[in-house]
Amino acid sequence: MLATGVRPERDQRGSVLLVSLIFIFIVTLLGFALFNLGTVESRLVRTSETDARVFEIAQTGVERGLAALRQTINADGSWASGPAVICDGGTHRGCSDGAFHPAATSYLSNFAFDGGTYAVEFMQVTAESLSVPCTPDPSAISDVNAVKKICKDLMFVRATGTLTNTPDGYSRSRTIQLLAKAAVGSCLICGGITAYAPTGQPINGNVKIAGSVHITGLDGTASLSLGGGAGQSNSYADLDLASLQRLASLPLVCPVGRSCSGSSGLVESLGATLKVARPIDTPAVTLSGGASLGQGGDQTYSADATRTGKGPLDGLFVADGCTMPCSDNFTGVSLNSNAFVDGNTITKPYPGTPPAFPRLTDAWDVAGVHYDHFACPQGSSCTAPGTPSTAEFFVSRAANVMTNPNTALRDSLGSTSGLTDATLPFEVPVTFVNLSGATVSGKVCWDRSNPTLPAGVSTPPAGLPRRTLEFGAPDCNTATAPSNPMLLYFPSSTPATTGFNVQRAGGPTDYNFRGAAMVVTNGLVQIEEIWQSCQTTGAGTPCQGHLFPRDGPLTVMTTGDMNLGQGTPNIDRIMGLFYAGGTFASQKQTNLVGSITAFRLCFAGGSAPCSSGGNVPSFFEVPPDSNNLVTTISSGARFTVVSVPRFWVECKRAPGTDLPSGLCDYRP
């Protein structure tokens, strides 16, 4: 018998059972692991869903708070003072700038949403305490600093969302805190430079801009291309002394990243931003040759070394946003090299939907009354009624200077020769219907301080400067008020050459304007001489301490083109609130002081359809004063309420701890 060395089968029977048991054990472990993983994933999903729901509840509270603030600012003009309470427990409308207080139940109620609840709190803002400029309320003294006021138009909002019946381990609440700012909504003349042209560059050529810029633009073409030392700044640091003396000081702010104590460290700010809606398919903003957006560090005023302006812009909002280095939105732009902005970011998109160009012939509200058209000048798409009505506001009310029996206005401002040094003194009676519907008899006077006055021109009050254009009612000694200005209509049958015309003859000579007037024409507006608000220093003189535009705003609007300092050199300044339904052009080294809204703006070195050549002008934003009639012209609500992006924060806190009475941590 041979030996094979193979064990009998009965020796292997137990190994099969062992392998099977091990396999079953492993499968069981995997099953438990998968079950636990599914449980964890389920908890994570539920946690995520719970957090999202709680966040939405908090966000609902924020939206309710902002909506209520929007109604309040449009009704009362201030969040610091007014007839009704906003909060419970504070000293100013129930609120305070020292701590958050809950919304008053008479202000907000019914805090339930999506199976949860939310609580809304407000805290007012001390003027000069943030990097955002505000309008101080003169009647609201700060609770934290008795020498300062509370802002009319800034308010911190905090909303806490809570989801009821949440199991242990899940987020029961989340809190959002933000800074709400009242901003001018739809407006005819908003402040800053506003351009809309859908062909060619809306802002064409080089210009120095101190203030905000808003461009709607179009795809395929850059909206802003600056070179040759042009750029955008955020204060009056480069403004000449005579202009500076005619303007109120800008709001003081505490720059980002700085701790300001008292007045130390504060700087003046225009709150300047750049907003460009389009293009989104090619770079929208191009810088070259030393041009910049904003400036690095504080800027000492060249005309007054005791004053300092903010360097960086408050924000850049371009196209659909971008990721660094943002070459899809910018060409030649380098952060902190030629672009200086709060938060060190150029990535933010244009906010909201670009508005349509505001036409004079559009429907507008004026001082809360709706009109089918603001103005229907000659040759426009609408016709003004024979008597004032809600069909049209301006032309039916204004004094028609071209049909006035006294031809002095027609033969000067309304002619091709224009108002000049050679224009003899005049006193022209006019009649118009004011905002209240009352018929007003007034007068327009020119150069009453001329030592040789013709018959029919009255003697002026002592101290009135030479070559002053006055608007008054019942006569030129009583200047018309900014809230109810004189309305003057200059219709032109030759709109390419005449409309409203100021020209140099000799000079340069200072031309002044006194009193408030609003001018509308369908023709060419030309101002080619120094044009400034009247200001005198002598006690009892007619323009003593006057500021622009607070005391003497002149608003000039045309459905056509406008040339300010287009062809005449050595024009130190041109002041006013300007609107052009066509092309605005300025191509000399002139300081343009005020506000400009135009379909297209042409500056030095522009390209077609603008003319080329010229010198770089400077523009200094002066927003319309709140007492000016032009600020009441709106399409719907006058103010909107926006969240200031860099002040948005989610308040983090440990379980079981309360929110602080003041601000949650944020990056200012």
Phi, psi and omega in degrees: 000132182268145176264126182264339183081008180261131180286151178296155182300330183296341179283349183253001186294325183286335182292325178298316180296320181296314178300319180297318180295319178296317179300315180297321180297316180296316179299321179295317178299317178299320179298315178298319180298315178297322179296314179296320178298317178298322179294316179298314179299321179297318179294320179296317178299317181293320178299315179299316180296320180295314179300317180296318180295316180297320178297317179297324178296316177297318180296325176298319176299319177299313182297321177298317180296316180295321179296319179293319178296324178298317178296320183292315183293327178285332180276320190247340181077004181200144171265356183263333179217150181163177188284334187241153180283150174252320183240175171247128170105350182258183186258342182239104186057029181082359182251181179207157172264009179255343182196159173286143173228145181294150176299136178296144181296335176284345181264315177222139177212176180060077186262025180264142177197130171052046177079007180222190179223163176223152176240135182245133178232154178230148171220125179289171186240131175286129178302143178071017182258344183241176176277358181259124179291150179218174176257111180293142175271115186297340183264001184241102179277136182301144175280345184250344180209104189294347179268359181242165180253172175260142182293138172290325199237017173233142179204131172281138179236134177226130181230131178247120177264137181229132178256120182282160177057040177268128179299158177302143180096351180253153179293119179273334184210155173219148185233132177246136177232137179210168176254119178267138179231132174279122181236149177297129181276238178286131184209157179275314174231110192258341190107151182075197178250127181233128182224149188226350194313131181271000177225140183068176180289127178300319171248111192244118180104179186263138180204147172264123187242117171257098183142191185274151178231133179229119182230130175276315173070190179208159179289147175095346183223132176301142182270333184216121179227111186241141177208187173059037178082004177285177178156191184233138179227179192233022178199183178264028186301331183257008184279144180290159188296316183298323176289316182301321181292341181269358184244147173292149177298146178288158176301145176270141179225162174256111187302156179304133177083003182248143174258113185257135179241121184062234177264355182290130177089352181283149178224157177281146182214140172274351186065036189288137174228159171245121178236118180232116184281320183218156015273162173247357182253002178203157180307131185272333185230130180233132176239143177204166170056039177089001177291152181212158172248109186079176181223152180277124176079179180291151183239115178286134181292131181291330182266352181203095187292352177279351183247147183227139181248160178286139180274300184293152172287160178284334180184150172241124182229103191233127172052226183262022181080176184197169171247146183302140011272012173064034180290345177282341179250336186229148171235127179074017182254125181231120183301133180064015172242306172228012174224118183234120187211147177304138180082357180052045179225136174240019189265355189282143180278165173299131183277128174078198182262131180300133179283161173282158178297129181284117180263147174298330182277357178288167173285134180219153169265137176235117182052039175086358179254132182274134177235141179297329177215143174286311181213140176238073180289169181307134177082002182272180185280357179229168182237130180287141177290163181289333178231155183301138177200178179283002175289329182200143184267306201275298190300322181290344180257330192286157172282124179275103186288339183281344177252005180293134178302328174276116190269007187298318178292317180296321184279352179244275183299329183267009185245174178288334180282327174082178173280125184220178174303331184279352180291125180290153177305143177216163176217104188252119175289138177224156177229131179215166177256122186277184184302327182278356181091004179272142176281126185243132172261123181222188179216149171246126184237152179225128169055048179289348177272005174298132182297341179243103182259131176288168179300142178092355178252123186282159177285134183277168172293152182298139176094357178289128182294154172300153176053055176251129174268119186247142175238118185215162176208127007282346177218181187287348177288340179245102184294142176291149186274148179300329181284342180217068189286166171290136180253119184235130182247124180245078177289145181231132174273351176231068190296342179287341185233340182228156179177275175223116197227122174237123186232157176273134172224096191095234171066191006292146184225142176283122170253133182245155170232143183227138185090170183255133178214149174237123185246134174231135175217161172261001187253191183285128174261127179228129172229110185235037176208163178302126189225109190218158176289147180288131175215129178233161184247340183291143179300129177082359178285156192294336181242030184300121176067014183293143178239150177258135000264012186303315188257336184212069179280135172244119179251125181237124183230140177220147171280352181257220185260165182217127176242117178238111184062044183277320186228001185247127180279171173059039171262106187296319182201149170228119185247142177160173174251118194237143176222131177229120176287347177249234184258134173258132182226136173210118187224031172231165183284074182244142171272111176268119189239113180150234182215143182226124168239127182208157176295315176218145178239128181246126180235197188294139176071023182287173178237170182306139010277002176278159176279151182271174176083191179095183179245161186280115175278170176235140178241135179236116184290130170229100182298148175304138179291150185297340179270007183270136180305326185297335179286346179271356180276114184212161175253089187094212182297139182292320183246146166245165180239127183236158174268129177284115194307314189285355179258007177280133179206147169264125182286119178262138178209152179287152179305135177086356180261155181268160173292149176292155177288333176262208185286143165291160180299141175205166175265111185293000000 
